[in-house]
Amino acid sequence: MADRFVAEATPFDGLVVVNRRILKDDRGFLTRLFCPDDLKAFGWSGRVAQVNETGTVQRGTVRGMHFQNPPFAEIKLIACTRGRVLDVVVDIRHGSPTFLKHFAVELSEDNGRSLLVPRGFAHGFQTLTDDAHMLYMHSESYVAASEGGLHSQDPRLAIGWPLPVINLSSRDAAHPLLQPDYVGVVL
Ligand SMILES: Cc1cn([C@H]2C[C@H](O)[C@@H](COP(=O)(O)OP(=O)(O)O[C@H]3O[C@@H](C)C(=O)[C@@H](O)[C@H]3O)O2)c(=O)[nH]c1=O
């Protein structure tokens, strides 16, 4: 069996686009979403503490930009299992050469792409279709008190959302803008 996952490097240390093989036959398809042994080579380590799914009703909705602060900083493997999204991460690792730069990739139910996001990135996405579903593997448990957020429309991040941004949650609308002295997270 050829590799189920083919890694595509990004300009960000540890951030990997994972191209999944999609096995098709007359009935439909099968694709492997997660395998700790295979993904170890791409940077997954430790356990899967939880698997979450979200469904988003309306095209143009933005969720994010979210992260957990140390000691609960987490690795996430992110896939879109229904519809299409523009998935975006921001490097917030203190001292990183790509600090506060962002990376965007389209994830969809058809393109077989997942994003393996190391610790020290904020994550968000915009739905490009109605009724979009996302699936997340998390290496750490959800700890509400450790949650952090950046504003998805912070001018300093300059994320080019392709559609007018709608439906921010009240939490996401309240994320503060970055201060000039922001130094990121120390892992
Ligand atoms: C993330 C999370 C939320 N919750 C609760 C908190 C809240 O009552 C409800 C909805 O949470 P949120 O508003 O944070 O949902 P959402 O905005 O979809 O949060 C998600 O956004 C994307 C961008 C990510 O990267 C994810 O890791 C996650 O942070 O679910 C959990 O119980 N467990 C979890 O792991």
The ligand as a Gaussian input file, in Angstrom:
#p B3LYP/6-31G(d) Opt

LIG

0 1
 C      -12.739000      23.994000      21.974000
 C      -13.767000      23.421000      22.970000
 C      -14.907000      24.121000      23.301000
 N      -15.781000      23.620000      24.182000
 C      -17.008000      24.369000      24.500000
 C      -16.834000      25.814000      24.908000
 C      -18.088000      26.470000      24.342000
 O      -19.167000      26.310000      25.271000
 C      -18.439000      25.652000      23.119000
 C      -17.982000      26.329000      21.819000
 O      -16.600000      26.636000      21.960000
 P      -15.902000      27.687000      21.033000
 O      -16.766000      28.877000      20.873000
 O      -14.517000      27.897000      21.545000
 O      -15.884000      26.874000      19.649000
 P      -15.015000      27.187000      18.376000
 O      -15.008000      28.661000      18.158000
 O      -15.463000      26.342000      17.284000
 O      -13.580000      26.727000      18.859000
 C      -12.742000      26.061000      17.959000
 O      -12.262000      27.032000      17.038000
 C      -11.295000      26.570000      16.114000
 C      -10.850000      27.739000      15.283000
 C      -10.211000      25.792000      16.761000
 O       -9.035000      25.883000      16.426000
 C      -10.644000      24.807000      17.784000
 O       -9.547000      24.245000      18.486000
 C      -11.604000      25.427000      18.750000
 O      -10.922000      26.427000      19.517000
 O      -17.778000      24.397000      23.290000
 C      -15.580000      22.396000      24.770000
 O      -16.409000      21.929000      25.609000
 N      -14.484000      21.655000      24.436000
 C      -13.582000      22.128000      23.557000
 O      -12.555000      21.446000      23.277000

